[in-house]
Each structure stands twice: as structure tokens, then as C-alpha cells.
Amino acid sequence: MKLDLIFCLLVGVVLTSATGCSVTVLGRSPQTSSSAAMAQEPSMVADPYLAETKVMLVSLENQMREVELRLFDHEALPFSTYIPVEGFTEQVEPGQTGIAARFSFKSQGDRPDNAYVYFWVPKSDLTVEAIQTQLLGTHGLLAKENWRMTDRTAVVAYPWVKEKIVYEQQTAQGPQSGAIFIGEQDGKAFYAVTSYPLTERDRFESQAALILENLEFRD
């Protein structure tokens, strides 16, 4: 009887030892473990697979040239893009009604730096029609800036653009030109503006296009 009892006790110890690790491992919830790990990770602003820099071939002053781009990614904006490493500076300005991002272009020589790419993203959900009113209404952007519309089209290469408005302006420094791109993503409208002196067209337009075509929205 004592031998049977000792045998049972030994078997119990062996089974407990053999299954102890398994019970410990299986007793941990993978969901809880991964949730805890995610809570410790910093929130990512953009796709981690986006390269910090890249090179693209563009036409500058009638010559094909390589332009190095750097990633622009600001947490206040719903998108990222790439901007040329040389010639552009950026500034993000949160406001009461929306968030503005301006990419200013450095002109050659003593010319004033009045070439830029500008984005405005409203904080409230606006429709394309509401943005059109803000731009083309009696007290809209074109009227305030004294811009004269010369063309208007819905046929645009960039997939996020719903409409493109081309304009021109006469200034004390000479004629200024540019375009307004009314965009929409997930039912939320915004717009982008390009503006440049005609003397800077050959240097500015193709590089500004790099900023617009590399726009990538976050999920």
C-alpha cells in the first residue's frame, strides 16, 4: 500500500514537472501581451516603409536632371510627401479653422522669394462644393488676392485632385502665375496652391509637381 502511494506521488511530481512549463506558456494571453507591447510603442505618423530620401529625374530648364527629395511628414497633417532637398523650406501653421503648410522656393539672385506650394486642410469636414465657394465666391480667395482665373478643369493627373483652377496676377515685381488644386480624401475636401513669378517657371513648376505627385494619405 505504501509502495502504491509512493508510486502515485512520484508520478504526480513527474507530470507536474513535465507540464509546468507548458501551462505557464499557454496561460499567457497573446492578445494581452501584444496589446501591452503596442501601448509602449510610439504612435507612427507615416508608413514606416517610406524612405527618408529618394531621387527622381525631372526636367529643369530644358535639361533632365536628378533631384534629391526628402520626406516631409507632420503629425498635424493627414498626408506625407517629398520635397526637394535644395531650394525649398517648409512651415506648418495650425490655425483656428484649419492647418496650413507652406513650402517656399528660393529664387535665384536678388529676385524676391514669392514662389511657393501651399496646402490648407480645414479642421471641419468640408465638401468640394464648400471649398469651391471659399475660393471662387464673392469674398473668396481669388477675389481677395486679385487673382484672375484663366482656366478650370477636372482632368488632372493627381488622383486626389477633383478640380484644377489656373490663375494669373499682375504685381509690382511682374506677372505671377499658378494653380489651385481642390482635393478630397475620404469625403474631406482641402486645397493646394502653387504660385510663382513667370521668370521662375522653368525652375519651379517641375519641382513643385514633385511635391504634389508624391502626396500620400495615411490610413
C-alpha positions in Angstrom: 0.0 0.0 0.0 2.8 2.3 0.9 4.6 1.4 -2.3 1.4 2.3 -4.4 1.1 5.6 -2.6 4.8 6.5 -3.2 4.4 5.5 -6.8 1.4 7.7 -7.3 3.2 10.6 -5.6 6.2 10.2 -7.9 4.0 10.1 -11.0 2.2 13.3 -9.9 5.5 15.1 -9.4 6.8 14.0 -12.8 3.6 15.0 -14.6 3.6 18.4 -12.8 7.2 19.0 -13.7 6.7 17.9 -17.3 3.6 20.1 -17.9 4.6 23.0 -15.7 6.3 25.0 -18.5 3.5 24.3 -20.9 0.9 25.5 -18.5 2.9 28.6 -17.9 3.3 29.4 -21.6 -0.3 28.6 -22.5 -1.6 30.6 -19.6 -0.2 33.8 -21.1 -2.7 35.6 -23.4 -1.1 36.5 -26.7 -3.7 39.3 -27.1 -2.8 40.8 -23.7 0.9 40.5 -24.4 0.7 42.2 -27.9 -1.6 45.0 -26.5 0.9 45.8 -23.8 3.7 45.9 -26.3 1.7 48.2 -28.6 1.0 50.5 -25.7 4.7 51.0 -25.2 5.4 51.8 -28.9 5.3 55.4 -30.1 2.5 56.2 -32.5 3.7 56.2 -36.1 3.0 59.3 -38.1 3.5 57.8 -41.6 4.2 54.5 -43.2 7.5 53.2 -41.7 8.4 51.8 -45.1 8.6 55.3 -46.7 12.2 56.2 -47.4 13.7 59.2 -45.8 15.2 60.3 -49.1 14.9 59.4 -52.8 16.0 60.7 -56.1 13.7 61.5 -59.1 14.5 62.5 -62.7 12.9 65.8 -63.8 13.2 68.4 -66.5 14.8 71.6 -65.2 15.5 74.5 -67.5 15.1 72.2 -70.6 17.5 69.6 -69.2 16.8 66.2 -67.5 18.3 66.3 -64.0 18.3 64.2 -60.9 16.6 65.9 -57.9 17.1 64.5 -54.4 14.0 64.6 -52.3 13.4 64.3 -48.5 10.4 63.0 -46.7 8.1 65.6 -45.2 5.8 64.2 -42.5 4.0 66.3 -40.0 1.6 64.8 -37.4 -0.9 67.6 -37.8 -1.5 66.8 -41.5 -3.3 63.8 -42.9 -0.7 63.2 -45.6 3.1 63.0 -46.2 5.0 64.0 -49.3 8.5 64.5 -50.6 10.2 67.9 -51.1 13.4 68.8 -52.9 16.4 68.9 -50.6 17.7 72.0 -52.1 15.7 75.2 -52.8 12.7 74.6 -50.5 11.9 75.4 -46.9 8.7 74.3 -45.1 6.5 75.8 -42.5 3.4 74.4 -40.8 0.9 76.8 -39.2 -2.1 75.4 -37.2 -5.0 77.8 -37.1 -8.5 78.1 -35.6 -10.2 76.8 -38.8 -7.5 74.7 -40.4 -3.9 73.8 -40.8 -1.6 75.4 -43.4 1.6 74.0 -44.8 3.8 76.3 -47.0 6.8 75.2 -49.0 8.7 78.3 -50.0 11.0 78.2 -53.0 14.3 80.1 -53.0 14.6 82.3 -56.1 17.9 83.0 -58.0 19.9 86.1 -57.4 18.2 89.1 -55.9 14.7 88.1 -57.0 12.1 88.1 -54.2 11.2 84.7 -52.8 7.5 84.7 -53.8 7.2 81.2 -55.3 5.6 78.5 -53.1 3.4 75.5 -52.7 0.7 75.9 -50.1 -1.8 73.4 -48.6 -4.8 74.2 -46.5 -6.6 71.5 -44.6 -9.8 72.5 -42.8 -10.4 71.2 -39.3 -14.1 70.6 -40.0 -15.3 68.3 -42.7 -16.0 70.4 -45.8 -17.3 69.3 -49.2 -15.7 70.1 -52.5 -18.5 72.5 -53.2 -17.8 74.3 -49.9 -14.1 74.7 -50.8 -15.1 76.0 -54.3 -17.2 78.7 -52.6 -14.3 79.6 -50.4 -12.1 80.0 -53.4 -14.4 81.4 -56.1 -17.1 83.2 -54.1 -17.5 87.0 -54.0 -15.3 87.2 -51.0 -13.2 84.1 -51.8 -9.5 83.6 -52.1 -9.3 84.7 -55.8 -11.1 87.9 -55.1 -9.0 88.7 -52.0 -5.7 88.1 -53.8 -6.8 89.7 -57.0 -6.1 86.5 -59.0 -7.7 86.2 -62.4 -8.9 82.7 -63.4 -7.7 81.7 -66.8 -8.6 78.0 -66.9 -10.6 75.5 -65.0 -10.6 71.7 -65.5 -11.5 68.5 -63.7 -8.9 66.5 -65.8 -5.9 66.3 -63.6 -3.1 63.8 -63.3 -3.1 63.6 -59.5 -5.6 61.1 -58.2 -6.6 63.2 -55.1 -7.5 66.3 -57.2 -11.1 67.0 -58.1 -10.6 70.3 -59.9 -7.7 72.5 -61.0 -8.0 76.3 -61.4 -5.3 78.2 -63.2 -4.9 81.9 -62.5 -2.6 84.8 -63.1 -1.8 88.1 -61.3 -0.1 91.3 -62.2 2.2 92.5 -59.4 4.8 95.3 -58.9 7.5 92.7 -59.5 6.0 91.4 -62.7 3.4 88.8 -63.7 2.7 86.0 -61.3 1.0 82.7 -62.2 -0.1 79.5 -60.5 -2.9 77.0 -59.9 -5.3 75.9 -57.2 -5.9 72.2 -56.7 -9.1 71.2 -54.9 -8.5 67.8 -53.3 -10.6 65.3 -51.5 -9.8 62.3 -49.4 -12.3 60.1 -47.6 -15.0 62.7 -48.2 -13.0 65.5 -46.7 -12.0 68.4 -49.0 -8.9 70.6 -48.9 -6.9 72.6 -51.4 -3.3 73.3 -52.6 -2.0 76.4 -54.3 1.1 76.9 -56.4 2.3 80.4 -57.1 5.4 81.7 -58.9 6.8 84.6 -61.0 6.8 83.8 -64.7 10.6 84.3 -64.5 10.9 81.3 -62.3 8.6 78.9 -64.2 11.3 76.7 -65.7 12.9 76.1 -62.2 9.8 76.0 -60.1 7.0 74.2 -61.9 8.6 70.7 -62.3 9.9 70.7 -58.7 6.5 71.9 -57.3 4.9 69.0 -59.2 7.1 66.6 -57.2 5.5 67.7 -54.0 2.0 67.3 -55.4 2.5 64.0 -57.1 4.2 62.4 -54.0 1.3 63.2 -51.7 0.4 60.0 -49.8 -2.5 59.8 -47.3 -2.5 57.9 -44.1 -5.0 55.1 -43.5 
